[in-house]
Amino acid sequence: MRFQLLVCLAFVSIACAQNPQPSSPPASSAPAAAAPAQAAPATAPGAPAPEPPKVNPDDPVVTIKGFCTDSSLKGDACQTVLTKAQFDTLVERIQPGMATPMRRRFASQYAQVLEMSSEGEKRGLEKTPRYEELMRFARMQILARELDETLRTDSGNVTDQEMQDYYDKNKATFEEASFVKIFVPHAKRSETPAATKDASKTPTPAKTTAKTLSPEEQEKANVEAMTKEANLLREGLVKGEDPDQLEKEAFTAAGLSGNPPPTKIEKIRRGSLPATQQSAMELKPGEISEVISDPSGNYIFKLVSMDTRPFETAKAEIHNQLASQRYREAMQKFQGNVELNDGYFGPSRPPGMPIPPRGAPARDPDKD
């Protein structure tokens, strides 16, 4: 679980949504002041935009007028000021790297929360049981987030030697192969019998004598037809025939009119191939595989070249893999050890099952 914002930022977002700011007042109907005799010249086309004024660390960036902790101050003397250094520190602790537009919105929300929290203290709201429970849970969230960030940082401390050891032990996973791959559809498309196209026509005696296949038998025949076709196309590839043309013949034989996929595959990794096609990575350059069949279709591979990605270019990938693995291992002791009372929460739902709308009875998966 990774928290993007602390509880206070979530609170100010809710507060802002519940208390929308009033829209800008309409322009005054009083006559406008007299314009100067000569307007300032516009920036010449193509000229560089003027640089924004420099803001020093001690310069004020947020000023809340009419709000101060000293009740003796009145009028313009009562105000709360945050300098650039103070506001930057606040933002970096809550959400490092916050974008400038978000900083403006957060500054407005922060000012609102600051004033509202002060009023809440005056009313003694921090002494209520609800406040204490919210603070207890907020503290848990903050500590959990800090631990999450610490675990991620610790998991990312991977040395060059550890990355080199991983590379040496898993060098096969960094092999990159270029193939010619011919895809042959799994089954031939069944043709619609003439009788189903026009039921008013009476079948000829010749057609009535033909054996009618069951749907299962027809499907088996269609699969066998394309398996036979795949073996014929492999023979053509062995003879040096054009793989693009061979794949077009496969689609024609299957009764498909769409465009076949490309036959050239450049620099594919072992992990990118399905388990049923992993054997293609064991081919030698120029070697052609047997027909590989699985439920998705028939495949013929010809290895063009095989290279191994150098360690220096794989370091970033290895670092991320090791860091992710260590983070998952560190998080395992915080996961999967919870038992929930089904009598209170209701039966658990299979993965991907949507939560019923509020007020609707939960569906019992055992009765489906």
Buried (B, 14 or more C-beta within 10 A) or exposed (E): EEBEBBBBBBBBBEBBEEEEEEEEEEEEEEEEEEEEEEEEEEEEEEEEEEEEEEEEEEEBBBEBEEBBEEEEEEEEEBBBEBBBEBBBEBBEEBBEEBEEEEBEBBBBBBBBBBBBBEEBEEEEEEEEEEEEEEEEEBEEBBEBBEEBEEBBEEBBEBEEEEBEEBBEEEEEBBBBBBBBBBBBBBBBEEEEEEEEEEEEEEEEEEEEEEEEEEEEEBBEEBBEBBBEBBBBBBEBBEEEEEBBEBBBBBBEBBEEEEEBEEBEBEBBBBEEBEEEBEEBBEBEEEEBBEBBBEEEBBBBBBBBEBEEBEBEEBBEBBBEBBBEEBBEEBBEEEEEEEEEEEEEEBEEBEEEEEEEEEEEEEBEEEEE
